[in-house]
Amino acid sequence: MTESLSDLLRRGADSVAVPRLDLGEVVAEADRRRRRRRYLVAGTAAAAVSAIVAGSVLVAATSSRTQDPPPAGPPSISKTLG
């Protein structure tokens, strides 16, 4: 005779080994991931700040060159006839 589905499931569940959980290893892995994430965030923030500073310096250097007044030449004399 065939077994019922519930008997098959029960026998299959009984044959599965109980998972062993090493809590210390889980906590250590969480600490490693947290540390990596912090390094990544710090590196990204440093790169963003560096890009902003470099862009600001570049814009300031470019705008200071374009806003200088032209060199003064000799004054022009215009005579009005009257």
C-alpha positions in Angstrom: 0.0 0.0 0.0 1.0 3.6 -0.5 1.6 5.9 2.4 -0.4 9.0 2.9 1.1 12.3 2.1 1.3 13.4 5.8 3.3 10.2 6.6 5.7 10.9 3.8 6.2 14.5 4.9 6.6 13.5 8.5 9.3 10.9 7.6 11.0 13.4 5.3 11.1 16.0 8.1 12.4 13.5 10.6 15.3 12.6 8.3 16.5 16.2 7.9 19.4 17.1 10.2 18.9 19.9 12.7 20.8 23.0 11.5 23.6 24.0 13.9 23.8 27.7 14.4 27.1 29.2 15.6 25.9 32.5 17.1 29.5 33.8 17.5 30.2 33.3 13.8 26.9 35.1 12.9 27.8 38.1 15.1 31.3 38.2 13.7 30.0 38.2 10.1 27.6 41.0 11.0 30.4 43.0 12.4 32.5 42.5 9.3 29.7 43.5 7.0 29.0 46.6 9.2 32.7 47.6 9.1 32.8 47.2 5.3 29.7 49.2 4.9 31.1 52.0 7.0 34.3 52.1 5.0 32.3 52.2 1.8 30.2 55.1 3.0 33.3 57.0 4.3 35.1 56.5 1.0 32.1 57.6 -1.0 31.7 60.7 1.1 35.4 61.6 0.8 35.2 61.1 -3.0 32.1 63.4 -3.2 33.7 66.1 -1.1 36.9 65.9 -3.1 34.9 66.2 -6.4 33.0 69.2 -5.0 36.2 71.0 -3.8 37.9 70.3 -7.1 34.9 71.6 -9.1 34.7 74.7 -6.9 38.5 75.4 -7.4 38.1 74.9 -11.1 35.1 77.3 -11.4 36.8 79.9 -9.2 40.0 79.8 -11.3 38.0 80.0 -14.5 35.8 82.9 -13.4 38.6 84.9 -12.0 40.4 84.8 -15.3 37.3 85.9 -17.3 36.3 88.8 -14.9 39.6 90.7 -14.9 39.2 94.1 -16.5 41.1 94.6 -19.7 44.4 96.5 -19.5 44.0 100.2 -19.6 45.4 101.8 -22.8 46.2 105.5 -23.3 43.1 107.6 -22.9 41.4 108.5 -26.2 40.9 112.2 -26.9 37.8 113.1 -28.8 37.3 116.7 -30.1 33.9 118.1 -30.8 33.7 120.7 -33.5 31.4 123.4 -32.6 
